[in-house]
Amino acid sequence: MSMPTPEERSGEAFTEAAAEAVQTSVMAFRLVMAIADAVRRQQQKRAGKEDELPDAEKAAAEASEEVKKFLPVDIAAALLQGADWPQLAQQLMALKRAGVDLETMLPRVGEITVTVRDQVVANAEKVAREGTEEWAKALRETLPAGPVREAILSSPAWPEMARTMATLNERGVDVRAILGAAHEEGVGVDQAIAKVLSAAEVPTTSRDATLSYGPLTVGLDIPKDLDLGDRERALRQLSISPSENQRFGRMVRGALPGAEREADLLLSARQWPLVAARVADMESKGQPVAEHLARLSTDTSWQEGPQSQVGRRLVQAAVDALRKPVGTPAGPGPTVSTAAARSTSPSVGPTKAAKGAAPTTPGVAAHREAGPAPQSGKTR
């Protein structure tokens, strides 16, 4: 048996690269479909009308015609030959049954897959794999707060979506561009299903979003239906992953040495997710969060006032500390050691403190800026 010539080896390498490019474009198709399906499920679940997936065999037959009609031949063939095609077909037909126009959606998704295929062919460089937390950050930076972003992060398929994003990124694909395009499709899916369910297309502004408007949220991307009463959902709405939230908590405790109870009061406060969102926003901009938080132990005016409102005052103090540029003199108020703070703190553990957390702070007019931390402890 003769050895392959350089030309033959080159041809084999090109064939392998082309096959990899097509498979990568199929992965992009799956990602967009997973996002669209997550939005469909979320919308129907909220309306209490989540449908079961259609029969796999019937869906595969019907969806194959749609795919062949609107996707490039090589990508369509790869999709139909994939082991997961029956599940993809069910997702497509579920979207159609929910009110999504596939003749409008599929050509746009086809454009996404072609772009991915061409990017892989043109870029053979690999980059290091990034984990789920990194892609949660990418969502926060790329997609606006709203039903699509929340549907992605709350979907059981989110870990697999993140792995797909990492693989696409390794293969030279602009994942953020795909997410931006997929977001537009997700919005369309959300609106189409909302019409069928006779639900509002735009979420009503929640009480939490209204009352938080002002210094707590200025410059942040806050969803209109923010729900601070559900800590897990609020963090998800703000694209704060569990590992990020834990890390931010450690940063707070590091800024309040010897005042563990006070740190727990801040972390259990109803508005903590908003503080975490500001920390995440600052990190994405390369700002020195630790230096800002250190002010909590140098300007301790938050200690003055009723003990029952320490958590509430700490929220405002943390936001003030994070918003003021480094080098800005600390606000007025006596400097008190954290050891003294601990010795005078209420004798309750974090669990009791969480139950007794203060209610949401009153709304602040958009044109008003945050003032210094309260000095007298008096409430309005």
C-alpha positions as CSV (number, residue, x, y, z in Angstrom):
1,M,0.0,0.0,0.0
2,S,1.5,3.3,-1.1
3,M,1.9,6.3,1.2
4,P,-0.5,9.2,0.5
5,T,1.0,12.1,-1.5
6,P,1.2,15.6,0.1
7,E,-1.7,16.6,-2.1
8,E,-3.8,13.7,-0.9
9,R,-2.9,14.5,2.7
10,S,-3.9,18.1,2.2
11,G,-7.2,17.0,0.7
12,E,-7.9,14.8,3.7
13,A,-7.1,17.6,6.1
14,F,-9.4,19.9,4.2
15,T,-12.2,17.3,4.2
16,E,-11.7,16.8,8.0
17,A,-11.8,20.6,8.6
18,A,-14.9,20.9,6.5
19,A,-16.6,18.1,8.4
20,E,-15.7,19.7,11.7
21,A,-17.0,23.0,10.5
22,V,-20.4,21.4,9.5
23,Q,-20.6,19.6,12.9
24,T,-19.8,22.9,14.7
25,S,-22.6,24.6,12.8
26,V,-24.9,21.8,13.9
27,M,-23.9,22.5,17.5
28,A,-24.8,26.2,16.9
29,F,-28.2,25.1,15.6
30,R,-28.7,23.0,18.7
31,L,-27.8,25.9,20.9
32,V,-30.2,28.3,19.3
33,M,-33.0,25.6,19.4
34,A,-32.2,24.9,23.1
35,I,-32.6,28.7,23.9
36,A,-35.8,29.0,21.8
37,D,-37.2,25.9,23.5
38,A,-36.3,27.2,27.0
39,V,-38.2,30.4,26.2
40,R,-41.2,28.4,25.0
41,R,-41.3,26.3,28.2
42,Q,-40.8,29.3,30.5
43,Q,-43.6,31.3,28.8
44,Q,-46.0,28.3,28.9
45,K,-45.1,27.4,32.4
46,R,-45.9,30.9,33.7
47,A,-49.3,30.6,32.0
48,G,-49.8,27.1,33.5
49,K,-50.2,25.7,30.0
50,E,-46.9,23.9,29.3
51,D,-47.5,21.4,26.4
52,E,-46.0,18.0,26.1
53,L,-43.6,17.5,23.2
54,P,-45.2,16.1,20.0
55,D,-44.7,12.5,18.9
56,A,-41.1,12.0,17.9
57,E,-41.7,10.0,14.7
58,K,-44.3,12.4,13.3
59,A,-42.3,15.5,14.4
60,A,-39.2,14.1,12.6
61,A,-41.0,13.6,9.4
62,E,-42.6,17.0,9.4
63,A,-39.6,18.9,10.6
64,S,-37.2,17.3,8.1
65,E,-39.1,19.0,5.2
66,E,-38.8,22.3,7.0
67,V,-35.1,21.9,7.6
68,K,-34.3,20.8,4.0
69,K,-36.2,23.8,2.7
70,F,-34.5,26.5,4.7
71,L,-31.0,25.2,5.7
72,P,-27.9,24.6,3.5
73,V,-27.7,21.1,2.2
74,D,-24.6,20.0,4.1
75,I,-25.9,21.4,7.4
76,A,-29.4,19.9,6.9
77,A,-28.0,16.5,6.1
78,A,-25.8,16.6,9.2
79,L,-28.8,17.5,11.3
80,L,-31.0,14.7,9.9
81,Q,-28.3,12.1,10.4
82,G,-27.6,13.1,14.0
83,A,-28.7,10.8,16.8
84,D,-30.5,13.7,18.5
85,W,-32.5,14.6,15.4
86,P,-35.8,13.3,16.8
87,Q,-35.5,15.5,19.9
88,L,-34.6,18.5,17.7
89,A,-37.6,17.8,15.5
90,Q,-39.8,17.7,18.6
91,Q,-38.5,21.1,19.7
92,L,-39.1,22.6,16.2
93,M,-42.7,21.2,16.0
94,A,-43.4,22.3,19.6
95,L,-42.4,25.8,18.7
96,K,-44.6,25.7,15.5
97,R,-47.5,24.4,17.6
98,A,-46.9,27.2,20.1
99,G,-47.3,29.9,17.5
100,V,-43.8,30.4,16.1
101,D,-43.5,30.9,12.3
102,L,-40.8,28.5,11.3
103,E,-40.7,29.9,7.7
104,T,-39.5,33.1,9.3
105,M,-37.3,31.7,12.0
106,L,-35.4,28.9,10.2
107,P,-33.8,31.1,7.5
108,R,-32.4,33.3,10.2
109,V,-31.1,30.3,12.1
110,G,-29.7,29.1,8.8
111,E,-27.7,32.3,8.5
112,I,-26.3,31.7,12.0
113,T,-25.2,28.2,11.1
114,V,-23.5,29.3,7.9
115,T,-21.6,32.0,9.7
116,V,-20.4,29.4,12.2
117,R,-19.4,27.0,9.6
118,D,-17.4,29.6,7.7
119,Q,-15.7,30.9,10.9
120,V,-14.5,27.4,11.8
121,V,-13.1,26.8,8.3
122,A,-11.3,30.2,8.4
123,N,-10.0,29.9,12.0
124,A,-8.2,26.7,13.1
125,E,-6.7,28.3,16.2
126,K,-8.0,26.9,19.5
127,V,-8.4,28.8,22.7
128,A,-8.6,27.6,26.3
129,R,-12.0,26.2,27.5
130,E,-13.9,28.5,29.8
131,G,-16.3,27.2,32.4
132,T,-20.0,27.8,33.1
133,E,-19.3,30.9,35.2
134,E,-17.5,32.6,32.4
135,W,-20.4,32.0,30.1
136,A,-22.9,33.4,32.7
137,K,-20.7,36.5,32.6
138,A,-20.9,36.5,28.8
139,L,-24.7,36.4,29.0
140,R,-24.8,39.3,31.4
141,E,-22.5,41.3,29.1
142,T,-24.2,40.3,25.8
143,L,-27.9,39.9,26.5
144,P,-30.2,42.5,28.2
145,A,-32.1,41.5,31.4
146,G,-35.4,39.9,30.5
147,P,-37.3,36.7,29.8
148,V,-34.7,35.3,27.4
149,R,-31.7,35.6,29.7
150,E,-33.7,34.2,32.6
151,A,-35.0,31.3,30.5
152,I,-31.4,30.4,29.5
153,L,-30.1,30.4,33.1
154,S,-33.1,28.6,34.6
155,S,-33.2,25.9,31.9
156,P,-32.1,22.4,33.0
157,A,-30.1,22.4,29.7
158,W,-28.0,25.4,30.9
159,P,-24.8,23.4,31.8
160,E,-24.9,21.8,28.3
161,M,-25.5,25.1,26.7
162,A,-22.4,26.5,28.5
163,R,-20.3,23.5,27.3
164,T,-21.5,24.1,23.8
165,M,-20.5,27.8,24.0
166,A,-17.1,26.8,25.2
167,T,-16.6,24.3,22.4
168,L,-17.8,26.8,19.8
169,N,-15.3,29.4,21.3
170,E,-12.5,26.8,21.1
171,R,-13.2,26.5,17.4
172,G,-12.9,30.2,16.7
173,V,-16.6,31.1,16.6
174,D,-17.8,34.5,17.9
175,V,-20.1,33.1,20.6
176,R,-21.3,36.5,21.7
177,A,-22.5,37.2,18.1
178,I,-24.4,34.0,18.2
179,L,-26.0,34.9,21.5
180,G,-27.0,38.3,20.2
181,A,-28.7,36.7,17.2
182,A,-30.2,33.9,19.3
183,H,-31.6,36.5,21.7
184,E,-33.5,38.2,18.9
185,E,-35.0,34.8,18.0
186,G,-35.8,34.2,21.7
187,V,-37.7,37.5,21.9
188,G,-39.6,36.5,18.8
189,V,-40.5,33.1,20.4
190,D,-41.5,34.8,23.6
191,Q,-43.8,37.2,21.8
192,A,-45.3,34.6,19.5
193,I,-46.2,32.3,22.4
194,A,-47.4,35.2,24.5
195,K,-49.9,36.0,21.7
196,V,-51.2,32.4,21.7
197,L,-51.5,32.3,25.5
198,S,-53.1,35.8,25.5
199,A,-50.4,36.9,27.9
200,A,-48.7,40.3,28.1
201,E,-45.8,40.6,25.7
202,V,-43.9,43.0,28.0
203,P,-43.5,42.1,31.7
204,T,-45.2,44.4,34.1
205,T,-42.8,46.3,36.2
206,S,-42.6,44.6,39.6
207,R,-42.8,46.3,43.0
208,D,-39.2,45.3,43.6
209,A,-38.0,46.9,40.4
210,T,-40.0,50.0,41.1
211,L,-38.8,50.4,44.7
212,S,-35.2,49.6,43.8
213,Y,-35.0,52.3,41.1
214,G,-32.5,54.9,42.1
215,P,-29.0,54.8,43.6
216,L,-29.3,51.0,44.3
217,T,-29.7,50.3,40.5
218,V,-28.3,53.2,38.6
219,G,-26.1,52.0,35.8
220,L,-27.2,48.4,36.2
221,D,-29.2,46.2,33.9
222,I,-32.3,45.4,35.9
223,P,-35.2,43.3,34.6
224,K,-38.7,44.8,34.9
225,D,-40.0,41.8,36.7
226,L,-37.2,41.6,39.3
227,D,-38.3,39.4,42.2
228,L,-36.1,40.0,45.3
229,G,-38.5,37.8,47.3
230,D,-37.0,34.7,45.6
231,R,-33.3,34.9,46.2
232,E,-32.4,32.2,43.7
233,R,-34.5,33.7,40.9
234,A,-33.3,37.2,41.6
235,L,-29.6,36.1,41.3
236,R,-30.5,34.3,38.1
237,Q,-32.3,37.3,36.7
238,L,-29.2,39.4,37.3
239,S,-26.9,36.6,35.8
240,I,-25.1,36.0,39.1
241,S,-24.0,32.4,39.2
242,P,-24.0,30.5,42.6
243,S,-20.2,30.4,42.6
244,E,-20.0,34.1,41.9
245,N,-22.5,34.8,44.7
246,Q,-20.4,32.8,47.1
247,R,-17.2,34.5,46.1
248,F,-18.8,38.0,46.5
249,G,-19.9,36.9,50.0
250,R,-16.3,36.0,50.8
251,M,-15.2,39.5,49.6
252,V,-17.7,41.1,52.0
253,R,-16.6,39.0,54.9
254,G,-13.0,39.9,54.1
255,A,-13.9,43.6,54.1
256,L,-15.5,43.2,57.6
257,P,-13.0,41.3,59.7
258,G,-14.2,40.5,63.1
259,A,-17.8,41.5,62.2
260,E,-19.1,38.2,60.8
261,R,-22.7,38.8,62.1
262,E,-22.8,42.1,60.4
263,A,-21.5,40.6,57.2
264,D,-24.2,37.9,57.4
265,L,-26.9,40.6,57.8
266,L,-25.7,42.3,54.6
267,L,-25.6,39.0,52.7
268,S,-29.1,38.0,53.9
269,A,-30.6,41.4,53.2
270,R,-33.4,41.4,50.6
271,Q,-31.4,43.8,48.4
272,W,-28.2,41.8,48.5
273,P,-28.6,40.6,44.9
274,L,-28.5,44.2,43.7
275,V,-25.2,44.7,45.6
276,A,-23.9,41.5,44.0
277,A,-24.9,42.8,40.6
278,R,-23.0,46.0,41.1
279,V,-19.9,44.0,42.2
280,A,-20.2,41.9,39.1
281,D,-20.6,45.0,36.9
282,M,-17.5,46.5,38.5
283,E,-15.4,43.3,38.0
284,S,-16.4,43.2,34.3
285,K,-15.0,46.7,34.0
286,G,-11.8,45.9,35.9
287,Q,-12.5,48.1,38.9
288,P,-10.9,47.3,42.3
289,V,-13.9,46.0,44.2
290,A,-11.9,45.0,47.3
291,E,-10.6,48.5,47.7
292,H,-14.1,49.9,47.5
293,L,-15.5,47.4,50.0
294,A,-12.7,48.1,52.4
295,R,-14.5,51.4,53.2
296,L,-17.1,49.4,55.2
297,S,-14.5,48.9,57.9
298,T,-13.2,52.5,57.9
299,D,-16.4,54.4,57.6
300,T,-18.7,52.6,60.0
301,S,-21.4,55.2,60.3
302,W,-23.7,52.2,59.4
303,Q,-23.4,51.1,63.0
304,E,-25.4,54.0,64.3
305,G,-29.1,53.5,64.7
306,P,-31.4,50.6,65.7
307,Q,-29.8,47.2,65.6
308,S,-32.8,45.9,63.7
309,Q,-31.9,48.0,60.7
310,V,-28.2,47.2,60.5
311,G,-28.6,45.1,57.4
312,R,-30.6,47.8,55.7
313,R,-28.0,50.4,56.5
314,L,-25.2,48.1,55.4
315,V,-26.8,47.7,52.0
316,Q,-26.8,51.5,51.5
317,A,-23.2,51.8,52.9
318,A,-22.0,49.0,50.5
319,V,-23.6,50.7,47.5
320,D,-22.1,54.0,48.5
321,A,-18.7,52.5,48.9
322,L,-18.9,50.7,45.6
323,R,-20.1,53.8,43.7
324,K,-17.6,56.3,45.0
325,P,-14.3,56.4,43.1
326,V,-11.2,55.1,44.9
327,G,-9.4,58.0,46.6
328,T,-12.7,59.8,47.5
329,P,-12.6,60.7,51.2
330,A,-14.9,58.5,53.4
331,G,-18.1,60.0,54.4
332,P,-18.6,61.7,57.8
333,G,-19.1,59.6,60.9
334,P,-16.8,58.3,63.7
335,T,-14.4,55.4,63.0
336,V,-15.3,52.4,65.1
337,S,-13.3,49.2,65.2
338,T,-14.9,46.1,63.8
339,A,-14.1,44.3,67.1
340,A,-16.3,46.8,68.9
341,A,-19.0,46.3,66.3
342,R,-18.9,42.6,67.0
343,S,-19.0,43.0,70.7
344,T,-22.2,45.1,70.4
345,S,-23.9,43.2,67.6
346,P,-27.3,41.5,68.3
347,S,-27.0,38.0,69.6
348,V,-28.7,36.3,66.7
349,G,-27.3,34.0,64.1
350,P,-27.5,34.5,60.3
351,T,-30.7,32.4,60.1
352,K,-32.6,34.6,62.5
353,A,-31.2,37.7,60.9
354,A,-32.4,36.6,57.6
355,K,-35.9,36.1,58.9
356,G,-35.9,39.6,60.4
357,A,-34.3,41.3,57.4
358,A,-35.6,44.8,56.9
359,P,-38.2,45.5,54.1
360,T,-37.2,46.9,50.8
361,T,-35.9,50.5,50.9
362,P,-38.3,53.2,49.8
363,G,-38.2,54.3,46.2
364,V,-35.9,57.1,45.3
365,A,-36.5,59.5,42.4
366,A,-34.3,58.8,39.4
367,H,-32.7,62.3,39.5
368,R,-31.6,62.0,43.1
369,E,-28.1,60.8,43.9
370,A,-27.2,58.7,46.9
371,G,-26.2,60.7,49.9
372,P,-23.9,59.7,52.8
373,A,-24.9,56.9,55.1
374,P,-27.5,57.8,57.7
375,Q,-25.9,59.4,60.8
376,S,-28.8,59.4,63.3
377,G,-30.5,56.2,62.5
378,K,-33.8,58.0,62.0
379,T,-36.1,56.7,59.4
380,R,-38.2,58.7,57.0
